[in-house]
Amino acid sequence: MSEWTAVGPEQGRLDLDAVMIGDLEIALARLDDGSWVAFDNMCTHEECPLSDGDLEGGRIVCPCHSSAFDVRTGAVRHGPAYIPLAVYAVRVQDGELEVEVP
């Protein structure tokens, strides 16, 4: 069963940030269209924090070895990583960002 967890206000948040929800470290990213996405913060190749990487449109590029992932689907777009990222639903309720986690 999944539940929505508030992670803070939408206003004033960095376009690329990381939050802890229980044992999960989740990256939050604001896309060019103003929508939010959430995905595992650790690269599946070497566990580098993706929130330290470069957000390029709908891609996040790992700062350690340049693996790239689609932030909407988690799909690997460029190796050396080959395992996709977990992605999570995001919504804004009364100005607060909420992430749906298992």
ROPA-784893 format. One record per residue: residue in three letters; x, y, z of N, C-alpha, C, O in turn. Coordinates in steps of 0.02 Angstrom, whole numbers, plus 50000, padded with zeros to 5 digits. Atoms other than C-alpha are relative to their C-alpha. Layout:
REM ROPA-784893
AlaXYZXYZXYZXYZ
...
END
This chain:
REM ROPA-784893
Met500414994250000500005000050000500445006250000500955006550035
Ser499624993850005500625017549956499665005450041499075005150056
Glu500284994349964500405033650051500345006449977500925006349956
Trp499734993550017500655052050014500355002950061500085002950116
Thr499614997149946502005060450118500195007149981500485008249927
Ala499824993150012502225079350129500765000850010501044998150058
Val499284999049996504025084750097500195007350003500795009050000
Gly499854992949992503875103650114499665004249947499345001649902
Pro500344995450046503265118950023500304999849930500894998649920
Glu499774999650070503355120249834500405006449989500935006349958
Gln499674993550009503825138649839500675000250036500734997950093
Gly499344999249969505655142349872500434993849997501014994150018
Arg499615006250004506225124449838500465000349940500285003149888
Leu499535000650056507745121449729499694995949944499264991749957
Asp500255003950056507395114549555500224992750002499924988349971
Leu499755006849991508405099049603500224999550072500665003150095
Asp499905000549929508405093449783499914992750021499684988649982
Ala500105006749974508405077749891499675000350068499785005050107
Val500345000549936507315072650037500034992750024500114988149984
Met500055006749971507235057750155499274998850018498955002950051
Ile500665002249979505585048650174500104993050027500184988249990
Gly499825006449969505855034650298500714998349982501175002249994
Asp499345002250021507325024750230500165001849928500715000349904
Leu499904998350070507115031450053500305006949992500065011750022
Glu499734993550019508215045349987499755001549929499924997949882
Ile500364998650062507195053449849500215006849974500245011750011
Ala499864993650032507685066949725499355002949974498924999349949
Leu500564996350027506405080149679500275004649946500785007949957
Ala499774995750054506565089449514499405003749970498885000849956
Arg500504996050035505565103749440500215000349927500765002449911
Leu499865000050071505465101849252499855006849969499565011250002
Asp500094993650035505435115949124499285002349997499155008349995
Asp500714998250004503535115349116499705001650069499105002950074
Gly500234998549933503425118249305499754994050040499614994650099
Ser500225006149965502905100349347500574997150041501164998650028
Trp499525003249956503785090149480500034992549987499534989449970
Val499905007250004504515072649471500414997950061500775002050090
Ala499625002749944505255061549606500284993249979499944989349945
Phe499665006250019506485047149587500534998550052500735002950090
Asp499465001849953507795037549686500595004749989500785006149933
Asn499454995350005509215049349725500674996749984501125000149960
Met499365003350011510595036349710500034996749931499584993049911
Cys499895003150066511255031449539500054992550009500354990050057
Thr500005007349996511005012949507500684997149979500774991049986
His499345002550020512795011549442500484999950059500774994650074
Glu499514999549946513865017549589499745003650062500145005650104
Glu500314996749943512645025249714500265007150013500385009050070
Cys499844992949995513155043249679499345003850005498855001849974
Pro500614996249993511855056349729499825003949936500185008349914
Leu500224996850062510895061649575499805007350011499825011249964
Ser500184993049987510335077649660500615004649994500535010749994
Asp499394996150014512155083349636500165000249926500655003349905
Gly499885000450072512015079849449499705005849962499515010949992
Asp500274994950044511395089949302499324997849974499244992349947
Leu500675001150026509555091049259499965003449932500035009549928
Glu500024997550069509395093049071499334998149969499254992749942
Gly500675001750025507575094149021499724994450041499644995150102
Gly500275005849965506865077249066500514994750018500344989050032
Arg499475004749984508555069149100500405002550060500515008550069
Ile499524998549946509645068249254500654996449982500644990649963
Val499355002950016511505065349225500394999450064500495004250100
Cys499635001549939512485057249365500675003750000501035003749949
Pro499374996249998513965067849424500634995550003501184997949991
Cys499415004349992515095052649449500244996849935500834997349919
His499795003650060515095042749286499575001549940499604998049889
Ser500404997550056513855052049174499444995449976499204996249920
Ser500605003750019512485039049173499425005049997499405009950035
Ala500564995550008510875047449117499354996050004499304990449979
Phe500655003249990509075043249164499445004749980499505010849988
Asp500614996350013507365048849106499665000950068499484995950100
Val500274998849933506655057049263499254998550005498994997850060
Arg500725001649998504845053349213499884992550006499404990350038
Thr500105007350002505055034649185500524996150039500414990350057
Gly499455003449968506705030349269500454996249952500964993549972
Ala499625003950049507355022549107500715002849992500825008849995
Val499314998250014509225022549075500045002749929499804999549882
Arg499914996950066509645034248930500724999649977500865000249918
His499295000550016511545032548939500344996450057500234998150115
Gly499635003849950512675020249029500595003850027500735009350005
Pro499945007149987513675013949116499434996850040499394990650043
Ala500555003149964512105011449223499574996049951499514997949893
Tyr500465003850042510904998249156499354998450038498874996050008
Ile500605001149960509644996849299499625006650005499915011750024
Pro500384993749996508235009749292499905002450072499984998650120
Leu500164997149935507785021349435499274998750017498854998149973
Ala500705000049978506215019549539499765007349996500125011950013
Val500304993350003505055034449510499384999950044499084994750057
Tyr500564999249953503685041049624499555005649976499785010549946
Ala500484994850017502105051149596500105006050046500275005250105
Val499954993849962502145069349653499365004049988499095004049933
Arg500564995550008500715081249685500115006150046500515005950092
Val499984994049958500485098649757499325000750032498815001149997
Gln500624999249962499165100449893500095006150045500525006150089
Asp499974994049959498875117649969500715002950005500925005050059
Gly499334997250002500625123349917500554995450025501144997250024
Glu499515004849975501475107949991500124994549948499654992049917
Leu499845005850042502385094849887499894993750039500094993150097
Glu500105006649971501855077149922500254994749952500154995349891
Val499745005650040502685061149861499654993750022499564992550082
Glu500325006349985501805044449850500534994550004500864993049954
Val499495005249990502925030849923499674993650024499144993750056
Pro500285006549978502645012349954500054999250076499844994050102
END
